[in-house]
C-alpha cells in the first residue's frame, strides 16, 4: 500500500530553533494530516504484527539535505501513520530513499508485511 504525505513543516526540522509551542502545534497538525491521509487511502487498523516501511523523500527544492534530518522532521507524520495502521512503529523496518524534488515537497510511504 502506498500513500503520499505532505512535506513536514519547517518548524519540525531538527535544525529549527523555534519556540517549543510553535513546534508542538506543527507536530500535532502534521501528525493528524498524515493519519487522515492514511485512513482515507484504506490503511486503517491493518492488524499486522510488524511492517516494512519504504519512505521516499521528494524535497521541495534541489538544495542539499540530509536523509537523517528529513526522517527526523517526519517523526510526527510517521506517528500518524502508526496510529492509522495500528502497527507500533517500534515494529517497523525502514527503507529510506531520496527522490526527485517536487514543488511543495512530498513524502511517499509504502508499507507491506515483512
KAPE-V333759 format. One record per pair of residues at least 12 apart in sequence whose ideal C-beta (glycine too) atoms are under 10 Angstrom apart, sorted by the first residue. I is the first residue (numbers start at 0). J is the second residue. Records with the same first field share a line. If there is no record, write none. Layout:
I=J / J
//
This chain:
0=37 / 40 / 41 / 42 / 45 / 50 / 84 / 108 / 109 / 110 / 111
1=40 / 42 / 53 / 55 / 107 / 108 / 109 / 110 / 111
2=33 / 36 / 37 / 38 / 39 / 40 / 41 / 42 / 80 / 83 / 84 / 106 / 107 / 108 / 109 / 110
3=36 / 40 / 55 / 57 / 101 / 105 / 106 / 107 / 108 / 109
4=29 / 32 / 33 / 34 / 36 / 37 / 40 / 54 / 73 / 76 / 77 / 79 / 80 / 104 / 105 / 106 / 107 / 108
5=28 / 29 / 32 / 33 / 36 / 76 / 103 / 104 / 105 / 106
6=29 / 56 / 57 / 58 / 59 / 69 / 72 / 73 / 76 / 101 / 103 / 104 / 105 / 106
7=25 / 26 / 29 / 33 / 56 / 69 / 70 / 71 / 72 / 73 / 74 / 75 / 76 / 77 / 104 / 106
8=21 / 22 / 24 / 25 / 26 / 28 / 29 / 32 / 72 / 75 / 76
9=25 / 59 / 72
10=22 / 23 / 24 / 25 / 26 / 28 / 29 / 72
11=25 / 26 / 28 / 29 / 30 / 71 / 72 / 73 / 74 / 75 / 76
12=25 / 64 / 68 / 69 / 71 / 72
13=65 / 67 / 68 / 69 / 70 / 71 / 72 / 74
14=64 / 65 / 68 / 71 / 72
15=72
22=75
23=75
25=72 / 75
26=72 / 74 / 75 / 76 / 78 / 79
27=75 / 79
28=75
29=72 / 73 / 74 / 75 / 76 / 77 / 78 / 79
30=74 / 75 / 76 / 77 / 78 / 79 / 80 / 81 / 82
31=75 / 76 / 79 / 82
32=75 / 76 / 79
33=73 / 75 / 76 / 77 / 78 / 79 / 80 / 81 / 82 / 83 / 106 / 108
34=75 / 76 / 78 / 79 / 80 / 81 / 82 / 83 / 84
35=79 / 83
36=76 / 79 / 80 / 83 / 108
37=76 / 79 / 80 / 81 / 82 / 83 / 84 / 108 / 110
38=79 / 80 / 82 / 83 / 84
39=83
40=83 / 108
41=83
42=80 / 83 / 84 / 85 / 86 / 108 / 110
43=83 / 84 / 85
44=82 / 83 / 84 / 85 / 86
45=83 / 84 / 85 / 86 / 110 / 112
46=84 / 85 / 86
47=84 / 85 / 86 / 90 / 110 / 111 / 112 / 113
48=86 / 87 / 90 / 112 / 113
49=86 / 87 / 89 / 90 / 91 / 92 / 112 / 113
50=80 / 81 / 84 / 86 / 87 / 88 / 90 / 91 / 92 / 110 / 111 / 112 / 113
51=91 / 92 / 93 / 94 / 109 / 110 / 111 / 112 / 113
52=77 / 80 / 81 / 84 / 86 / 88 / 91 / 92 / 93 / 94 / 95 / 108 / 109 / 110 / 111
53=92 / 93 / 94 / 95 / 96 / 107 / 108 / 109 / 110 / 111
54=66 / 69 / 70 / 73 / 76 / 77 / 80 / 93 / 94 / 95 / 96 / 97 / 98 / 106 / 107 / 108 / 109 / 110
55=94 / 95 / 96 / 97 / 98 / 99 / 105 / 106 / 107 / 108 / 109
56=68 / 69 / 70 / 72 / 73 / 95 / 96 / 97 / 98 / 100 / 104 / 105 / 106 / 107
57=96 / 97 / 98 / 99 / 100 / 101 / 102 / 103 / 104 / 105 / 106 / 107
58=97 / 98 / 99 / 100 / 101 / 103 / 104 / 105 / 106
59=100 / 101 / 102 / 103 / 104 / 105
60=100 / 101 / 102 / 104
61=99 / 100
62=100
64=97 / 100
65=97
66=95 / 96 / 97
67=95
69=95 / 97 / 104 / 106
70=93 / 95 / 106
72=106
73=95 / 106 / 108
74=88
76=106 / 108
77=91 / 93 / 106 / 108
80=106 / 108 / 110
84=110
86=110 / 112
90=113
91=110 / 113
92=110 / 113
94=109
//
